[in-house]
Amino acid sequence: MSEEIYFSVDVESAGPIPGTYSMLSFGACVVGNPKETFYAELKPISAAFVPEALKISGFDLKKLETDGTAWILKVSETKKPIFVGFNGTYDWQFINWYFISFCGSNPFGFGGIDIKSYYMGLAGLKWSKTTSSQLPPEFQPDVPQTHNALDDAIAQASIFLKMLKKRSND
């Protein structure tokens, strides 16, 4: 697989770490093709939760159900799927832990792209200046971020695509 395909991924969880806390939902879309999407709400693996986390996402742990993972490989075809996330280290820990724990392997392999880090290098800024609210207008998302994993994955995909285009034009 020499060609790459970027998947913007966002996670909503019941707390700060996988294993102890559940990933409640995840959304993904293909960067550059925001209509190619996947969204799943997952059955909790524990009763542990941080009240603020559930307040942000609006989930009720008792109503969640599980879904599958084949979508990434189907959409990728012969291309290598690359994980992309805004503050990707947070989302990556859940995605990697869940895929390895419940599916045996992670279709993204062992790494991904963090949009905040990418922007830090692109703009020559300190980490503290890379929050989404500090992005200049040229990199603001095309759609609002709502704390719905799919909405946020689509928003993050638009941010990353704009950064890729900026880098290509420089």
N, C-alpha and C positions, 0 to 999 in steps of 0.2 A: 504494500500500500504506500505509494509515494504521494498521492494527493491527500490533502487534509480537508476535513469538514468541521466547522466550529459549531458547538452546541452551547448556547447560553442556558445555564441551569440556576435555578433558585430553589431554596429549601425553606420551609416553615417547620419549626420544631417546638417541642415542649420544654426545652432547656438548652444549656450551652454545650453539651457533649453527647455523642452517640453512645449507645449501650446503656447508660444510666437513664437517659431521656430519649424519647421517641422522635423520629422524623415523622411529622404529621402529614406533610404534603411535599411534592416537588413538581416543578414545572420546568419544561425545557422547550426551546425552539431553535431552529437552525438560524445561525447568524446570516443575514442577507435574505432570508426567506421566513418572515415571521408568521406566515400562515401554516408552516410545517411545525406542528406543536405536539406536545405530550403533557398530560397532567394526571396526577394520581394522588388520591388521599389514602393514607396507609393506616392499617390497624395498629394501635399503639402496642409496643413491646413491653411496656411497664406502666405502672400507675403514677410514676414520678413526673412532676411538672413544676415549672416556675410560673406562678400566677401571671406575671407580666407577659410572659411568652404567649400564653393562651389568650390574654386580653388583646395583644397585638394582632394575632392571627384570627381570632374569633371562633376557634374550633372547640367543639365539645368532644372530648375523648371517647365517649360512649357511642358516637355516631359514625366513627371512621371505619372504613373498610380497606382491603388491600387490592393491588393491581400488579401488572407485569412489567417487564423490562425490554421486550424484544424490539420495541419501536426504534431505539437507537441504532441497532445493527441493521434493521430494515432500511432506514433512511440513509445510512452511511454507504450502503452498497459496497463498493470496492475501496472507498476512501477511509482513512484513519480518523475515527471520531476523537475530537479534542474538546475537553471540558473547558468552559469559560464561565467565570463567575465574578460578580462585583463583591469584593471581599471574599474571594474564592476560597480562602483557607477555611472559612467557617462552613460554607456549603460543601466543599470538597470532603471534609472529614465525615459528614453524614453520608454523602453519596458513596464514597469509597467503603466505609464500614458496612453499610447496608448491602451493597452489591456483593462484597466478599462474604459477609455473614450469611446472606440468604440465597445468593445465586452462585457462589463459588468463584466468581471472577468479576472484574470491573471492566465493562466494554471500553472505558476511557484509558485503560492501562494504569499507570502509576503516577500520573501528573496532570496538570492542567494550567490554564492561564488565568491569572488574577488581574482583572481589569484595573483595579486600583494601582497595582504595581506597574502595569503597562503604562498607565497614565503618568505615574511618578517619573518613569524613565523618559517618556515622550516629552513631558513638559519641564523636566528638570526641577521638580518640586520635592519638598519634604513629605514624608508619609502623612503627617497631620494636615496637609493641604489637599488631600485626595478624596475627601468625602464627596458623595454624590451632590450634596447641596453646594459644594464649592466648585463644581465643574463649570467652566465657562459656557456661555450660550451655545457655542458651536458643537459642544458635546452633550448637551442636555438631551434626555430621551424624547422620542417622538410620542410616547404614550405615558400616562401617569404611573408611578409606582404606588401600589395599593396594599402591599403585604399579602397579596394573593400570589402564590409561587409562579403561576403561569404569567400573570400580568407583569410581574417583576422580571421574569426571564426575558420576556419580549422587550421590555424597556431597556434592560441591560444589553440585549443584542443590538439595539439601535445605537447605544453609547459606544459599544466596541466597534461596530461597523464604521461609525464616524471617525474613530481613532485610527482604524486601519486605513481608511481613505486619506486621512491627513498625513499619515506616515508615507503613503505611496506618492503623495503630491510633493513632499519635501525633497 
